[in-house]
Amino acid sequence: MIDPIDFNVEEGESPLKKIRELLGVSQEEFGRRIGVSGQTVSRWERGIWPATFTLAQIRALRREIKALGLDLDDIPDDLGPRKAQTQN
């Protein structure tokens, strides 16, 4: 388990990829667990496609992140690579 406060995602890093790596699974295995293909996971992680989920997939994702001690509220809405924050 990790402390939600320690779940920081660096610029250019995908929160979804970080979750998958913390679980210690491949894209293919992670996709199987949440009901999508490994190729879809890859596209989400690279920001090629926006991550969209069915209700069943949301429940499966919630189970996976719960195993890490996280909740859906602990992860950002956009699961693709983090963009640099602009300063005003």
Backbone as a chain_set.jsonl record, in Angstrom:
{"seq": "MIDPIDFNVEEGESPLKKIRELLGVSQEEFGRRIGVSGQTVSRWERGIWPATFTLAQIRALRREIKALGLDLDDIPDDLGPRKAQTQN", "coords": {"N": [[0.837, -1.175, 0.0], [0.365, 2.286, -0.639], [0.864, 5.632, 0.481], [-1.658, 7.928, -0.166], [-0.875, 10.57, -0.355], [1.675, 10.362, -1.283], [1.334, 9.728, -3.899], [2.372, 11.048, -6.397], [2.511, 12.435, -9.602], [4.758, 12.913, -12.092], [5.654, 15.49, -14.509], [4.938, 14.661, -17.842], [4.545, 12.031, -17.228], [2.292, 9.281, -17.081], [-0.557, 8.928, -15.071], [-2.004, 6.542, -15.096], [-0.142, 4.7, -16.054], [1.684, 4.806, -13.949], [0.141, 3.707, -11.877], [-0.249, 1.124, -12.91], [2.422, 0.211, -13.003], [3.064, 0.305, -10.27], [1.449, -1.744, -9.437], [2.807, -3.766, -10.586], [2.411, -5.066, -13.056], [2.035, -6.037, -16.528], [1.073, -4.137, -19.484], [-0.728, -5.656, -20.929], [-1.694, -7.501, -18.997], [-2.79, -5.718, -17.115], [-4.764, -4.539, -18.697], [-6.365, -6.821, -19.147], [-7.297, -7.23, -16.561], [-8.93, -4.987, -16.168], [-10.659, -5.067, -18.263], [-10.046, -4.298, -20.93], [-8.012, -4.121, -23.942], [-4.443, -4.744, -24.029], [-3.255, -3.07, -25.837], [-5.007, -0.912, -25.871], [-4.597, 0.071, -23.28], [-1.935, 0.903, -23.584], [-2.274, 2.973, -25.468], [-3.825, 4.751, -23.973], [-2.007, 5.362, -21.902], [0.003, 6.669, -23.316], [-1.323, 8.869, -24.171], [-2.581, 8.866, -26.605], [-5.217, 8.129, -27.019], [-8.041, 9.363, -25.217], [-8.719, 8.191, -21.934], [-11.495, 6.259, -21.488], [-14.183, 4.753, -19.786], [-16.35, 1.955, -19.155], [-19.012, 1.328, -16.813], [-18.54, -1.133, -15.546], [-15.79, -1.367, -16.036], [-14.834, 0.804, -14.595], [-15.398, -0.042, -12.021], [-13.678, -2.252, -11.906], [-11.193, -0.965, -12.204], [-11.237, 0.54, -9.87], [-11.037, -1.524, -7.965], [-8.427, -2.375, -8.494], [-6.848, -0.07, -7.891], [-7.519, 0.208, -5.274], [-6.195, -1.908, -4.115], [-3.719, -0.833, -3.895], [-4.042, 0.903, -1.888], [-5.237, 3.223, -2.572], [-7.818, 5.524, -3.662], [-10.441, 6.324, -5.986], [-10.662, 9.084, -5.871], [-8.084, 9.883, -5.401], [-6.648, 9.891, -7.723], [-5.85, 11.702, -10.739], [-8.237, 13.289, -13.006], [-7.574, 13.169, -15.719], [-5.951, 10.635, -17.325], [-3.866, 10.394, -19.052], [-0.483, 11.271, -20.181], [1.03, 13.64, -17.997], [0.833, 17.107, -18.433], [2.937, 20.002, -18.669], [2.576, 22.516, -16.21], [1.359, 25.732, -16.737], [2.647, 28.933, -15.959], [1.256, 31.923, -14.772]], "CA": [[0.0, 0.0, 0.0], [1.095, 3.545, -0.646], [0.148, 6.764, 1.042], [-2.177, 8.744, -1.267], [-0.11, 11.809, -0.447], [2.88, 10.033, -2.041], [0.997, 9.415, -5.285], [2.655, 12.217, -7.217], [2.798, 12.082, -10.988], [5.641, 13.919, -12.67], [5.364, 15.974, -15.854], [5.221, 13.685, -18.882], [4.229, 10.688, -16.748], [0.875, 8.927, -17.078], [-1.024, 8.352, -13.805], [-2.413, 5.16, -15.331], [1.087, 3.907, -16.13], [2.24, 4.72, -12.597], [-0.695, 2.737, -11.163], [0.072, -0.203, -13.45], [3.767, -0.164, -12.569], [2.997, 0.021, -8.831], [0.843, -3.075, -9.332], [3.796, -4.722, -11.081], [1.845, -5.872, -14.136], [2.207, -5.563, -17.902], [-0.099, -3.487, -20.076], [-1.662, -6.726, -21.306], [-2.329, -8.007, -17.774], [-3.62, -4.648, -16.557], [-5.939, -4.47, -19.56], [-7.211, -7.976, -18.855], [-7.932, -7.016, -15.26], [-9.976, -3.955, -16.206], [-11.586, -5.331, -19.356], [-9.667, -3.7, -22.214], [-6.806, -4.75, -24.481], [-3.168, -4.133, -23.674], [-3.026, -1.992, -26.795], [-5.788, 0.228, -25.397], [-3.862, 0.608, -22.127], [-0.783, 1.605, -24.148], [-2.741, 4.229, -26.079], [-4.214, 5.648, -22.877], [-0.801, 5.801, -21.2], [0.751, 7.595, -24.178], [-2.158, 10.02, -24.491], [-3.086, 8.747, -27.975], [-6.67, 8.145, -26.822], [-8.446, 9.66, -23.835], [-9.223, 7.006, -21.23], [-12.934, 6.226, -21.226], [-14.484, 3.485, -19.132], [-17.717, 1.542, -18.846], [-19.192, 1.206, -15.37], [-17.835, -2.347, -15.115], [-14.359, -1.08, -16.064], [-14.566, 1.698, -13.463], [-15.373, -0.893, -10.821], [-12.445, -3.045, -11.952], [-10.095, -0.035, -11.926], [-11.321, 0.86, -8.441], [-10.47, -2.672, -7.24], [-6.973, -2.375, -8.682], [-6.202, 1.01, -7.141], [-7.763, -0.056, -3.85], [-5.119, -2.815, -3.693], [-2.567, 0.021, -3.602], [-4.401, 1.804, -0.799], [-5.725, 4.468, -3.16], [-9.226, 5.628, -4.01], [-10.612, 7.067, -7.242], [-10.434, 10.51, -5.607], [-6.643, 10.126, -5.299], [-6.022, 9.949, -9.041], [-6.377, 12.816, -11.533], [-9.274, 12.972, -13.988], [-6.926, 12.843, -16.99], [-5.0, 9.555, -17.062], [-2.774, 10.442, -20.018], [0.727, 11.915, -19.667], [0.823, 14.952, -17.374], [1.402, 18.227, -19.173], [3.547, 21.031, -17.827], [1.66, 23.553, -15.747], [1.803, 27.05, -17.176], [2.665, 29.967, -14.926], [0.685, 33.211, -15.226]], "C": [[0.885, 1.242, 0.0], [0.223, 4.618, -0.036], [-0.353, 7.609, -0.125], [-1.417, 10.049, -1.445], [1.147, 11.585, -1.283], [2.595, 9.701, -3.504], [1.125, 10.681, -6.127], [3.035, 11.746, -8.606], [3.583, 13.228, -11.601], [5.17, 14.335, -14.064], [5.791, 14.924, -16.874], [4.893, 12.255, -18.499], [2.715, 10.478, -16.748], [0.486, 8.366, -15.71], [-1.423, 6.886, -13.958], [-1.191, 4.237, -15.393], [1.701, 3.743, -14.746], [1.464, 3.697, -11.771], [-0.326, 1.323, -11.602], [1.442, -0.676, -12.979], [3.811, -0.456, -11.069], [2.372, -1.345, -8.571], [1.797, -4.166, -9.815], [3.284, -5.618, -12.191], [2.108, -5.225, -15.494], [0.948, -4.83, -18.363], [-1.163, -4.524, -20.41], [-2.422, -7.242, -20.082], [-3.244, -6.951, -17.149], [-4.902, -4.504, -17.373], [-6.902, -5.614, -19.302], [-7.978, -7.765, -17.554], [-9.065, -5.995, -15.299], [-10.902, -4.074, -17.416], [-11.328, -4.611, -20.66], [-8.423, -4.425, -22.722], [-5.555, -4.044, -23.958], [-2.838, -2.967, -24.586], [-3.795, -0.735, -26.385], [-5.093, 0.88, -24.207], [-2.67, 1.421, -22.618], [-1.197, 2.955, -24.727], [-3.175, 5.233, -25.019], [-2.976, 6.216, -22.196], [-0.006, 6.817, -22.012], [-0.051, 8.833, -24.551], [-2.682, 10.012, -25.912], [-4.611, 8.819, -27.962], [-6.958, 8.614, -25.404], [-9.01, 8.388, -23.198], [-10.713, 7.172, -20.957], [-13.272, 4.822, -20.743], [-15.977, 3.219, -19.076], [-17.815, 1.458, -17.322], [-18.457, -0.021, -14.826], [-16.324, -2.113, -15.075], [-13.959, -0.14, -14.928], [-14.485, 0.886, -12.176], [-14.088, -1.719, -10.759], [-11.231, -2.167, -11.645], [-10.075, 0.315, -10.441], [-10.747, -0.278, -7.596], [-8.944, -2.672, -7.316], [-6.307, -1.278, -7.856], [-6.419, 0.852, -5.64], [-6.69, -0.99, -3.292], [-3.848, -2.041, -3.347], [-2.829, 0.953, -2.424], [-4.882, 3.15, -1.287], [-7.226, 4.38, -3.403], [-9.314, 6.404, -5.323], [-10.349, 8.559, -7.052], [-8.951, 10.867, -5.548], [-5.955, 10.249, -6.652], [-6.642, 11.085, -9.85], [-7.417, 12.35, -12.552], [-8.675, 12.547, -15.327], [-5.83, 11.818, -16.724], [-3.868, 9.48, -18.08], [-1.562, 11.127, -19.411], [0.43, 13.318, -19.14], [1.529, 16.013, -18.19], [1.994, 19.226, -18.185], [2.498, 22.059, -17.441], [2.217, 24.896, -16.186], [1.701, 28.029, -16.02], [2.093, 31.241, -15.516], [1.491, 34.358, -14.71]], "O": [[1.985, 1.253, 0.552], [-1.004, 4.52, -0.039], [0.437, 7.976, -0.995], [-1.326, 10.574, -2.554], [1.635, 12.515, -1.925], [3.52, 9.422, -4.266], [0.133, 11.299, -6.513], [3.784, 10.783, -8.769], [3.125, 14.371, -11.623], [4.394, 13.631, -14.71], [6.883, 14.365, -16.775], [4.953, 11.358, -19.34], [1.954, 11.398, -16.449], [1.123, 7.43, -15.228], [-1.203, 6.082, -13.052], [-1.209, 3.132, -14.851], [2.185, 2.664, -14.405], [2.064, 2.906, -11.043], [-0.118, 0.438, -10.772], [1.603, -1.836, -12.599], [4.52, -1.367, -10.639], [2.723, -2.022, -7.604], [1.62, -5.342, -9.496], [3.661, -6.787, -12.276], [2.369, -4.026, -15.59], [-0.098, -4.895, -17.719], [-2.354, -4.296, -20.198], [-3.642, -7.4, -20.123], [-4.348, -7.268, -16.706], [-5.991, -4.365, -16.815], [-8.114, -5.41, -19.244], [-9.163, -8.083, -17.462], [-10.042, -6.115, -14.56], [-11.824, -3.274, -17.575], [-12.258, -4.335, -21.419], [-7.847, -5.249, -22.011], [-5.609, -2.9, -23.508], [-2.217, -1.992, -24.163], [-3.293, 0.379, -26.535], [-5.009, 2.105, -24.133], [-2.423, 2.518, -22.115], [-0.532, 3.964, -24.494], [-2.92, 6.43, -25.152], [-2.903, 7.418, -21.941], [0.595, 7.729, -21.445], [0.479, 9.749, -25.179], [-3.178, 11.032, -26.391], [-5.217, 9.492, -28.796], [-6.203, 8.299, -24.484], [-9.698, 7.608, -23.856], [-11.133, 8.11, -20.279], [-12.721, 3.833, -21.226], [-16.777, 4.148, -18.963], [-16.799, 1.513, -16.63], [-17.827, 0.045, -13.77], [-15.648, -2.61, -14.174], [-12.873, -0.271, -14.364], [-13.604, 1.109, -11.345], [-13.487, -1.868, -9.696], [-10.338, -2.582, -10.906], [-9.008, 0.377, -9.829], [-10.046, -0.025, -6.616], [-8.26, -2.935, -6.327], [-5.304, -1.532, -7.189], [-5.605, 1.306, -4.835], [-6.316, -0.875, -2.125], [-3.002, -2.53, -2.597], [-1.945, 1.704, -2.011], [-4.934, 4.113, -0.522], [-7.82, 3.302, -3.353], [-8.356, 7.068, -5.718], [-9.867, 9.226, -7.968], [-8.6, 12.044, -5.637], [-4.8, 10.669, -6.721], [-7.819, 11.401, -9.676], [-7.47, 11.174, -12.911], [-9.212, 11.662, -15.994], [-4.887, 12.094, -15.983], [-3.005, 8.607, -17.987], [-1.599, 11.527, -18.247], [-0.318, 14.081, -19.751], [2.681, 15.842, -18.591], [1.6, 19.282, -17.02], [1.642, 22.425, -18.245], [3.408, 25.165, -16.025], [0.781, 27.957, -15.206], [2.417, 31.599, -16.648], [1.167, 35.513, -14.985]]}, "num_chains": 1, "name": "protein.A"}
